[in-house]
Amino acid sequence: MTQTDQIADSYRAVTVQGAWYGPTLAELIAKTSPEEAVTPPIPGAHTISALLQHLLLWNERVRKTCEGTAMPRWEAEKEWAEPAIPWNELVARWNQSRDELEERIRNFPTEDLGKQVPGRDYPYETLFPGIVQHTIYHSGQIAMVLSMLRSGSR
């Protein structure tokens, strides 16, 4: 098994099936109603929809950087202010993006893992595990928001 296969398998485990720590992102999304998706757990907090849209944005950035597009600067205020995508469309786009990114990682040339990511000062061997970690982090936030909404602890 190649290093890219291992990373792609890890990404699939956290997003679709096999997460060692709890529910996958797909399982969390499946449990989320459209109303829950757009309800903040406390005033000013990110909604589940906003968190998933953020993950979609970064999936697309990682995938495009594999095609030579420079990774844009992180601008939190701008990125969290993107217009909301309707929940059902967002889930469909996320699922497609997730599958495309997994395939892109799996098919990335192993010999290119040490190459620098365009627009960044680190290599793909840092970026790819990083997107797995990023997904785990925000999946945990989604699980917590869902729990807060359902427990009424808002």
Rosetta constraint file for C-alpha pairs under 8 A:
AtomPair CA 1 CA 5 HARMONIC 6.11 0.50
AtomPair CA 1 CA 6 HARMONIC 6.87 0.50
AtomPair CA 2 CA 6 HARMONIC 6.37 0.50
AtomPair CA 2 CA 110 HARMONIC 7.21 0.50
AtomPair CA 3 CA 7 HARMONIC 6.31 0.50
AtomPair CA 3 CA 110 HARMONIC 6.78 0.50
AtomPair CA 4 CA 8 HARMONIC 6.01 0.50
AtomPair CA 4 CA 105 HARMONIC 5.94 0.50
AtomPair CA 4 CA 106 HARMONIC 5.12 0.50
AtomPair CA 4 CA 107 HARMONIC 7.25 0.50
AtomPair CA 4 CA 108 HARMONIC 6.64 0.50
AtomPair CA 4 CA 109 HARMONIC 7.83 0.50
AtomPair CA 4 CA 110 HARMONIC 6.31 0.50
AtomPair CA 5 CA 9 HARMONIC 5.95 0.50
AtomPair CA 5 CA 105 HARMONIC 7.51 0.50
AtomPair CA 5 CA 106 HARMONIC 5.01 0.50
AtomPair CA 6 CA 10 HARMONIC 6.22 0.50
AtomPair CA 7 CA 11 HARMONIC 6.18 0.50
AtomPair CA 7 CA 105 HARMONIC 7.28 0.50
AtomPair CA 7 CA 106 HARMONIC 7.54 0.50
AtomPair CA 7 CA 128 HARMONIC 6.86 0.50
AtomPair CA 7 CA 129 HARMONIC 6.32 0.50
AtomPair CA 7 CA 132 HARMONIC 7.88 0.50
AtomPair CA 8 CA 12 HARMONIC 6.14 0.50
AtomPair CA 8 CA 102 HARMONIC 5.34 0.50
AtomPair CA 8 CA 103 HARMONIC 7.43 0.50
AtomPair CA 8 CA 105 HARMONIC 5.71 0.50
AtomPair CA 8 CA 106 HARMONIC 5.34 0.50
AtomPair CA 9 CA 13 HARMONIC 6.09 0.50
AtomPair CA 10 CA 14 HARMONIC 6.42 0.50
AtomPair CA 10 CA 132 HARMONIC 6.94 0.50
AtomPair CA 11 CA 15 HARMONIC 6.16 0.50
AtomPair CA 11 CA 102 HARMONIC 6.74 0.50
AtomPair CA 11 CA 131 HARMONIC 7.94 0.50
AtomPair CA 11 CA 132 HARMONIC 5.28 0.50
AtomPair CA 12 CA 16 HARMONIC 5.35 0.50
AtomPair CA 12 CA 17 HARMONIC 6.46 0.50
AtomPair CA 12 CA 18 HARMONIC 7.74 0.50
AtomPair CA 12 CA 102 HARMONIC 6.86 0.50
AtomPair CA 13 CA 17 HARMONIC 4.76 0.50
AtomPair CA 13 CA 18 HARMONIC 4.39 0.50
AtomPair CA 13 CA 19 HARMONIC 4.88 0.50
AtomPair CA 13 CA 24 HARMONIC 7.19 0.50
AtomPair CA 14 CA 18 HARMONIC 6.65 0.50
AtomPair CA 14 CA 19 HARMONIC 4.82 0.50
AtomPair CA 14 CA 24 HARMONIC 5.12 0.50
AtomPair CA 14 CA 25 HARMONIC 6.45 0.50
AtomPair CA 14 CA 132 HARMONIC 7.35 0.50
AtomPair CA 14 CA 135 HARMONIC 7.34 0.50
AtomPair CA 14 CA 136 HARMONIC 6.55 0.50
AtomPair CA 15 CA 19 HARMONIC 7.78 0.50
AtomPair CA 15 CA 24 HARMONIC 5.19 0.50
AtomPair CA 15 CA 25 HARMONIC 4.74 0.50
AtomPair CA 15 CA 26 HARMONIC 5.70 0.50
AtomPair CA 15 CA 98 HARMONIC 7.66 0.50
AtomPair CA 15 CA 135 HARMONIC 7.66 0.50
AtomPair CA 16 CA 24 HARMONIC 5.76 0.50
AtomPair CA 16 CA 25 HARMONIC 6.56 0.50
AtomPair CA 16 CA 26 HARMONIC 5.29 0.50
AtomPair CA 16 CA 27 HARMONIC 7.40 0.50
AtomPair CA 17 CA 24 HARMONIC 6.19 0.50
AtomPair CA 17 CA 26 HARMONIC 7.91 0.50
AtomPair CA 18 CA 24 HARMONIC 7.25 0.50
AtomPair CA 19 CA 23 HARMONIC 6.54 0.50
AtomPair CA 19 CA 24 HARMONIC 5.71 0.50
AtomPair CA 23 CA 27 HARMONIC 5.72 0.50
AtomPair CA 23 CA 28 HARMONIC 6.40 0.50
AtomPair CA 24 CA 28 HARMONIC 6.35 0.50
AtomPair CA 24 CA 139 HARMONIC 7.53 0.50
AtomPair CA 25 CA 29 HARMONIC 6.11 0.50
AtomPair CA 25 CA 139 HARMONIC 5.71 0.50
AtomPair CA 26 CA 30 HARMONIC 6.09 0.50
AtomPair CA 27 CA 31 HARMONIC 6.40 0.50
AtomPair CA 28 CA 32 HARMONIC 6.44 0.50
AtomPair CA 28 CA 139 HARMONIC 7.84 0.50
AtomPair CA 28 CA 142 HARMONIC 7.39 0.50
AtomPair CA 28 CA 143 HARMONIC 6.64 0.50
AtomPair CA 29 CA 91 HARMONIC 7.71 0.50
AtomPair CA 32 CA 36 HARMONIC 6.04 0.50
AtomPair CA 32 CA 37 HARMONIC 6.22 0.50
AtomPair CA 32 CA 146 HARMONIC 7.34 0.50
AtomPair CA 33 CA 37 HARMONIC 6.13 0.50
AtomPair CA 34 CA 38 HARMONIC 6.73 0.50
AtomPair CA 34 CA 87 HARMONIC 5.91 0.50
AtomPair CA 34 CA 88 HARMONIC 7.59 0.50
AtomPair CA 35 CA 39 HARMONIC 6.39 0.50
AtomPair CA 36 CA 48 HARMONIC 7.44 0.50
AtomPair CA 36 CA 146 HARMONIC 7.30 0.50
AtomPair CA 36 CA 149 HARMONIC 7.15 0.50
AtomPair CA 37 CA 47 HARMONIC 6.18 0.50
AtomPair CA 37 CA 48 HARMONIC 4.79 0.50
AtomPair CA 37 CA 49 HARMONIC 4.91 0.50
AtomPair CA 37 CA 87 HARMONIC 7.01 0.50
AtomPair CA 38 CA 47 HARMONIC 5.49 0.50
AtomPair CA 38 CA 48 HARMONIC 6.48 0.50
AtomPair CA 38 CA 49 HARMONIC 5.71 0.50
AtomPair CA 38 CA 50 HARMONIC 7.77 0.50
AtomPair CA 39 CA 47 HARMONIC 5.76 0.50
AtomPair CA 39 CA 48 HARMONIC 7.64 0.50
AtomPair CA 39 CA 149 HARMONIC 7.94 0.50
AtomPair CA 40 CA 44 HARMONIC 7.16 0.50
AtomPair CA 40 CA 45 HARMONIC 5.64 0.50
AtomPair CA 40 CA 46 HARMONIC 5.95 0.50
AtomPair CA 40 CA 47 HARMONIC 4.63 0.50
AtomPair CA 40 CA 48 HARMONIC 7.67 0.50
AtomPair CA 40 CA 145 HARMONIC 7.72 0.50
AtomPair CA 41 CA 45 HARMONIC 6.48 0.50
AtomPair CA 41 CA 46 HARMONIC 7.78 0.50
AtomPair CA 41 CA 47 HARMONIC 7.04 0.50
AtomPair CA 41 CA 145 HARMONIC 5.73 0.50
AtomPair CA 41 CA 146 HARMONIC 7.93 0.50
AtomPair CA 41 CA 148 HARMONIC 6.07 0.50
AtomPair CA 41 CA 149 HARMONIC 5.72 0.50
AtomPair CA 41 CA 153 HARMONIC 7.97 0.50
AtomPair CA 41 CA 154 HARMONIC 5.49 0.50
AtomPair CA 42 CA 154 HARMONIC 5.30 0.50
AtomPair CA 46 CA 50 HARMONIC 5.89 0.50
AtomPair CA 46 CA 51 HARMONIC 6.52 0.50
AtomPair CA 47 CA 51 HARMONIC 6.30 0.50
AtomPair CA 47 CA 145 HARMONIC 7.39 0.50
AtomPair CA 48 CA 52 HARMONIC 6.17 0.50
AtomPair CA 48 CA 142 HARMONIC 5.52 0.50
AtomPair CA 48 CA 145 HARMONIC 6.85 0.50
AtomPair CA 48 CA 146 HARMONIC 7.60 0.50
AtomPair CA 49 CA 53 HARMONIC 6.04 0.50
AtomPair CA 49 CA 84 HARMONIC 7.74 0.50
AtomPair CA 49 CA 87 HARMONIC 6.63 0.50
AtomPair CA 49 CA 90 HARMONIC 7.80 0.50
AtomPair CA 50 CA 54 HARMONIC 6.10 0.50
AtomPair CA 50 CA 80 HARMONIC 7.37 0.50
AtomPair CA 50 CA 84 HARMONIC 7.13 0.50
AtomPair CA 51 CA 55 HARMONIC 6.35 0.50
AtomPair CA 51 CA 138 HARMONIC 6.63 0.50
AtomPair CA 51 CA 141 HARMONIC 7.99 0.50
AtomPair CA 51 CA 142 HARMONIC 7.07 0.50
AtomPair CA 52 CA 56 HARMONIC 6.19 0.50
AtomPair CA 52 CA 90 HARMONIC 7.75 0.50
AtomPair CA 52 CA 94 HARMONIC 7.58 0.50
AtomPair CA 52 CA 138 HARMONIC 7.99 0.50
AtomPair CA 53 CA 57 HARMONIC 6.21 0.50
AtomPair CA 53 CA 84 HARMONIC 7.75 0.50
AtomPair CA 53 CA 85 HARMONIC 7.44 0.50
AtomPair CA 53 CA 90 HARMONIC 6.87 0.50
AtomPair CA 53 CA 94 HARMONIC 7.83 0.50
AtomPair CA 54 CA 58 HARMONIC 6.44 0.50
AtomPair CA 54 CA 79 HARMONIC 7.56 0.50
AtomPair CA 54 CA 80 HARMONIC 7.23 0.50
AtomPair CA 55 CA 59 HARMONIC 6.10 0.50
AtomPair CA 55 CA 135 HARMONIC 6.83 0.50
AtomPair CA 55 CA 138 HARMONIC 7.67 0.50
AtomPair CA 56 CA 60 HARMONIC 6.25 0.50
AtomPair CA 56 CA 93 HARMONIC 7.67 0.50
AtomPair CA 56 CA 94 HARMONIC 5.66 0.50
AtomPair CA 56 CA 97 HARMONIC 6.84 0.50
AtomPair CA 56 CA 98 HARMONIC 7.96 0.50
AtomPair CA 57 CA 61 HARMONIC 6.32 0.50
AtomPair CA 58 CA 62 HARMONIC 6.10 0.50
AtomPair CA 58 CA 131 HARMONIC 7.89 0.50
AtomPair CA 59 CA 63 HARMONIC 6.12 0.50
AtomPair CA 59 CA 97 HARMONIC 6.54 0.50
AtomPair CA 59 CA 98 HARMONIC 7.01 0.50
AtomPair CA 59 CA 101 HARMONIC 6.52 0.50
AtomPair CA 59 CA 131 HARMONIC 7.61 0.50
AtomPair CA 60 CA 64 HARMONIC 5.99 0.50
AtomPair CA 60 CA 97 HARMONIC 6.82 0.50
AtomPair CA 60 CA 101 HARMONIC 7.70 0.50
AtomPair CA 61 CA 65 HARMONIC 6.05 0.50
AtomPair CA 61 CA 71 HARMONIC 6.38 0.50
AtomPair CA 61 CA 72 HARMONIC 7.95 0.50
AtomPair CA 62 CA 66 HARMONIC 6.53 0.50
AtomPair CA 62 CA 71 HARMONIC 7.52 0.50
AtomPair CA 62 CA 101 HARMONIC 7.65 0.50
AtomPair CA 62 CA 127 HARMONIC 7.80 0.50
AtomPair CA 62 CA 131 HARMONIC 7.87 0.50
AtomPair CA 63 CA 67 HARMONIC 7.01 0.50
AtomPair CA 63 CA 100 HARMONIC 7.74 0.50
AtomPair CA 63 CA 101 HARMONIC 5.67 0.50
AtomPair CA 63 CA 104 HARMONIC 6.71 0.50
AtomPair CA 64 CA 68 HARMONIC 6.71 0.50
AtomPair CA 64 CA 69 HARMONIC 5.52 0.50
AtomPair CA 64 CA 70 HARMONIC 8.00 0.50
AtomPair CA 65 CA 69 HARMONIC 4.50 0.50
AtomPair CA 65 CA 70 HARMONIC 5.70 0.50
AtomPair CA 65 CA 71 HARMONIC 5.97 0.50
AtomPair CA 65 CA 117 HARMONIC 6.90 0.50
AtomPair CA 65 CA 118 HARMONIC 6.49 0.50
AtomPair CA 66 CA 104 HARMONIC 7.70 0.50
AtomPair CA 66 CA 108 HARMONIC 7.88 0.50
AtomPair CA 66 CA 117 HARMONIC 7.93 0.50
AtomPair CA 68 CA 118 HARMONIC 6.59 0.50
AtomPair CA 69 CA 118 HARMONIC 6.61 0.50
AtomPair CA 70 CA 117 HARMONIC 7.46 0.50
AtomPair CA 70 CA 118 HARMONIC 4.38 0.50
AtomPair CA 70 CA 119 HARMONIC 4.62 0.50
AtomPair CA 70 CA 120 HARMONIC 7.84 0.50
AtomPair CA 71 CA 117 HARMONIC 7.46 0.50
AtomPair CA 71 CA 118 HARMONIC 5.99 0.50
AtomPair CA 71 CA 119 HARMONIC 4.90 0.50
AtomPair CA 71 CA 120 HARMONIC 6.71 0.50
AtomPair CA 72 CA 119 HARMONIC 6.67 0.50
AtomPair CA 73 CA 119 HARMONIC 7.95 0.50
AtomPair CA 74 CA 79 HARMONIC 7.89 0.50
AtomPair CA 75 CA 79 HARMONIC 6.02 0.50
AtomPair CA 76 CA 80 HARMONIC 5.93 0.50
AtomPair CA 77 CA 81 HARMONIC 6.27 0.50
AtomPair CA 78 CA 82 HARMONIC 6.75 0.50
AtomPair CA 85 CA 89 HARMONIC 6.66 0.50
AtomPair CA 85 CA 90 HARMONIC 5.61 0.50
AtomPair CA 86 CA 90 HARMONIC 5.93 0.50
AtomPair CA 87 CA 91 HARMONIC 6.11 0.50
AtomPair CA 88 CA 92 HARMONIC 6.29 0.50
AtomPair CA 89 CA 93 HARMONIC 6.07 0.50
AtomPair CA 90 CA 94 HARMONIC 5.92 0.50
AtomPair CA 91 CA 95 HARMONIC 6.10 0.50
AtomPair CA 92 CA 96 HARMONIC 6.33 0.50
AtomPair CA 93 CA 97 HARMONIC 6.00 0.50
AtomPair CA 94 CA 98 HARMONIC 5.85 0.50
AtomPair CA 95 CA 99 HARMONIC 6.27 0.50
AtomPair CA 96 CA 100 HARMONIC 6.16 0.50
AtomPair CA 97 CA 101 HARMONIC 5.99 0.50
AtomPair CA 98 CA 102 HARMONIC 6.15 0.50
AtomPair CA 99 CA 103 HARMONIC 6.22 0.50
AtomPair CA 100 CA 104 HARMONIC 6.07 0.50
AtomPair CA 101 CA 105 HARMONIC 6.12 0.50
AtomPair CA 102 CA 106 HARMONIC 6.11 0.50
AtomPair CA 103 CA 107 HARMONIC 6.07 0.50
AtomPair CA 104 CA 108 HARMONIC 5.91 0.50
AtomPair CA 105 CA 128 HARMONIC 7.28 0.50
AtomPair CA 108 CA 112 HARMONIC 7.47 0.50
AtomPair CA 108 CA 113 HARMONIC 7.89 0.50
AtomPair CA 109 CA 113 HARMONIC 7.05 0.50
AtomPair CA 112 CA 124 HARMONIC 7.58 0.50
AtomPair CA 113 CA 123 HARMONIC 6.47 0.50
AtomPair CA 113 CA 124 HARMONIC 4.89 0.50
AtomPair CA 113 CA 125 HARMONIC 4.88 0.50
AtomPair CA 114 CA 123 HARMONIC 5.25 0.50
AtomPair CA 114 CA 124 HARMONIC 6.18 0.50
AtomPair CA 114 CA 125 HARMONIC 6.01 0.50
AtomPair CA 115 CA 123 HARMONIC 5.08 0.50
AtomPair CA 115 CA 124 HARMONIC 6.27 0.50
AtomPair CA 116 CA 120 HARMONIC 6.97 0.50
AtomPair CA 116 CA 121 HARMONIC 6.40 0.50
AtomPair CA 116 CA 122 HARMONIC 5.36 0.50
AtomPair CA 116 CA 123 HARMONIC 4.02 0.50
AtomPair CA 116 CA 124 HARMONIC 6.38 0.50
AtomPair CA 117 CA 121 HARMONIC 6.92 0.50
AtomPair CA 117 CA 122 HARMONIC 6.07 0.50
AtomPair CA 117 CA 123 HARMONIC 5.22 0.50
AtomPair CA 117 CA 124 HARMONIC 5.77 0.50
AtomPair CA 117 CA 127 HARMONIC 7.67 0.50
AtomPair CA 122 CA 126 HARMONIC 6.51 0.50
AtomPair CA 122 CA 127 HARMONIC 7.45 0.50
AtomPair CA 123 CA 127 HARMONIC 6.50 0.50
AtomPair CA 124 CA 128 HARMONIC 5.90 0.50
AtomPair CA 125 CA 129 HARMONIC 6.94 0.50
AtomPair CA 126 CA 130 HARMONIC 6.04 0.50
AtomPair CA 127 CA 131 HARMONIC 6.32 0.50
AtomPair CA 128 CA 132 HARMONIC 6.75 0.50
AtomPair CA 129 CA 133 HARMONIC 6.34 0.50
AtomPair CA 130 CA 134 HARMONIC 5.97 0.50
AtomPair CA 131 CA 135 HARMONIC 6.09 0.50
AtomPair CA 132 CA 136 HARMONIC 6.35 0.50
AtomPair CA 133 CA 137 HARMONIC 6.17 0.50
AtomPair CA 134 CA 138 HARMONIC 6.35 0.50
AtomPair CA 135 CA 139 HARMONIC 5.88 0.50
AtomPair CA 136 CA 140 HARMONIC 6.21 0.50
AtomPair CA 137 CA 141 HARMONIC 6.59 0.50
AtomPair CA 138 CA 142 HARMONIC 6.16 0.50
AtomPair CA 139 CA 143 HARMONIC 6.14 0.50
AtomPair CA 140 CA 144 HARMONIC 6.17 0.50
AtomPair CA 141 CA 145 HARMONIC 6.11 0.50
AtomPair CA 142 CA 146 HARMONIC 6.07 0.50
AtomPair CA 143 CA 147 HARMONIC 6.13 0.50
AtomPair CA 144 CA 148 HARMONIC 6.10 0.50
AtomPair CA 145 CA 149 HARMONIC 6.11 0.50
AtomPair CA 146 CA 150 HARMONIC 6.18 0.50
AtomPair CA 147 CA 151 HARMONIC 6.01 0.50
AtomPair CA 148 CA 152 HARMONIC 6.06 0.50
AtomPair CA 148 CA 153 HARMONIC 5.35 0.50
AtomPair CA 148 CA 154 HARMONIC 6.41 0.50
AtomPair CA 149 CA 153 HARMONIC 6.79 0.50
AtomPair CA 149 CA 154 HARMONIC 6.77 0.50
